[in-house]
């Protein structure tokens, strides 16, 4: 197996978004490799898109030619990481700027499942000059629902604002850096009519969180 800087531990798993490698038809990629003297199937997971592309370009040199020439796919949350780790492989190679680690796929899936219920801090909100964060209307089977939108990084907030240009959202960002701040924000959103919040909204991949859960949340 290849070596990249220091050896990571499971505690070093980078936070999503992470990137896996997929075939042109969308199938998750896997490679045959020798691990501990036995043949095994390995998937690779990367801390950013550039790392994934560089690795795939040189995969043959790293001893994993089955991963050569493939495209990165973003895994936007821990649920997607869990699914990736459970996609029929024995090991997952995790590569970040700090180093790399080879882990049993089941261990990566377990950690991802545990972290899926966590709320990443700090969070960012698109806000008016006065500090108010606009709510977004979402159509559901039961009608229109007001949703509070939160982001795990300023770049994600900017990308959402650009995709949702028709909403004419303000260009100011507010930061929520602790649990008390999140609970305060959730109370304000509830008073404004929001029933749910979403973190890093992505079509088809984001689960709504009841605002009441954020109000009662304790890390």
N, C-alpha and C positions, 0 to 999 in steps of 0.2 A: 504493500500500500504506500502511497505517496506521503511525504512529510512536508509540513508547512509551518515553520516557526515552532512556537511552543505547543505543547499538547493541551487541548482544552478539556475541561471536565463537563459533566452534565449541568453543573451550576453556571457554566460559562455560555450556555446556549444563548445566542443573540435573540433579541425580541423581534417579532414580526414587524414590518413585512420581511419575509425571507424569500429565497428564490430557489426553485427546483429546476431540473432539466426535463424537457418533454420532447417527444417525437413530433414530427409535423402533423400527425393525425390526433395529437393531444394526449397520447398515452404517456404516463410517467416513465422516465427512462431508468434503466437499471443496468448494472455491469456485473460480469462474472469476475471474481477475484479470489486470490488465496488469502485466507485470514486464519492465523494460528495453525497453518499447515493443512487446512481444509478448504474446499471450494465453497464459496458463498456468493449470494447476490447482494449487491451494494447499490444504494441510491445516494445521491449527493445533495446537500443543502447548503446554501450560501447566504452570507449576511447582506450582500447587495448584488444588483444586477451585473455590475461590471466584473466583480469577482467570478460570477457564474459564467459569463462570456469568456473571460480569460482562461478559466479552467477547462471549459469545453474545447476551446481552440487547441490547448495543449494536452488534452486528455490522454492521447496515445503515449506521450512522453511520461505521463504520470502512471502509466501501467493500467489505464482504464479506457482502452480504445472504444468500448461500447458507448461511451459518453461523449465521443468526439462529434463536433459539428452540430450540436443540438441547441435549441433555443431556451432561454430562461423563461420561467413562468412565475409570476408573483404569487406567493402564498400570504394573503393579507392578514391572517389571524391565526391563533393557536389551533382552532378547529381544523383549518386547512393543513397546518403542519402535522397534526395528528393523523389526518387522512393520508397524507403523503407517506408518513412513516409506516402506516398499516397496509400499504399497497403491495404486499407480497414480497418484501425484501427481508434479508437477514440482518443487515447492518445499514446505518446511515452515516455517511461521512459529512461532518459539519465543518465548513471552512469560513473563517472570518479574517479580518485584517490582523488580528492578534495571533492566530494560529489555527490549528485544526484538531479534530478529535473523531475517532471512529467508535460508534456506540451501537449497542444492540437496538434494533428498530423498535422493539417493545418498550425499551426504556425511554426512547425519545417520544413515543406515543403517549406514555404514561405522564411524562413531564408536561407535554403539550396539553393533555386533558386537564391536568391540575391547574395549569396557568390560564386555561380558557375562561375560568370564572373570575380571574383577577381584573382589576381596572388599572391601566397604566397611568402613572402620574410622572411629570405634569401633563395636563391636558390643555388644549387651546380651543377658544371659541371665537367665531366671527362676531364682532360687536360694533355697536354704534359708538360715536364719540362720547356719549354719556355713559357708556358701559353696558347698555342693554344688548342682549344677544337675541337677534331675530329667530323666531321659530319657523320651521318649514312645514308646509301642508303636504301630507302624503295620503294618497287615495288607497283605501283598503276595501275589503268586502263589506265592511260595515259603514262605509262613508269616508269622510275626510277627517284625518287625525293630525293634530299639531305635534311636531316632534322637535326636540332640542338636539342640535347637532354638535358633536364634540370631535376633536382631532388629537391624535397622538404626536403630531409634529406640525410645525408651521407650514412645511412644504405641502402636506396633505390638505390643509385648510385652503392654501392658495390654489391647488389643483381642483378642489371641489368648487371654489368660487368661479374659476374659469369655466368648468363644465356646466355650471348652473348660472351662466351669465344672464339668462332670462329672469332670474329672481332679483337682479339688481342688488346684491348683497353688499354691505359696506366692506372697505378694505382694511379695517382695523382689526387687530387680534388681541384678545385678552387671554391671560394665562391663569390656569387653576393649578396651584402647586401643592395642595395638600387635601386631606379628606374633608376638613372643615369647609374649605372653599368649594369643594364639589357638592357638599350637602347644601350650602347656601345657594349655589347656582341652581340646584335641582328644585329648591323651594320656590325661587323666583320663577323658574320655568313652569312649575305647577300652577302658581297664581296666574300666570299668563295663559294658561289653558293647555299646556303640554301634558300628555299622559305617558309618553315614552321618550327615551333618548337613544341615539345611536352614536357609536364611536367609529370614526373613519368610514363613513357610508360608502359602500360599493354595491352596485346592483347585483342582487342575488347572493351576496355573501355576508351581509351584515345582519346580526340579530338585534332587535329592539330590546332595550332594557326599560322596564317600568320605572318611571320617575320615583315612585315610592321606594323602590329598591335602592336608588342612589341616596335618598334622604336618610335611610336607615343603615347605609353601608359603613362598615368599620373595617379598616385593613388588618 
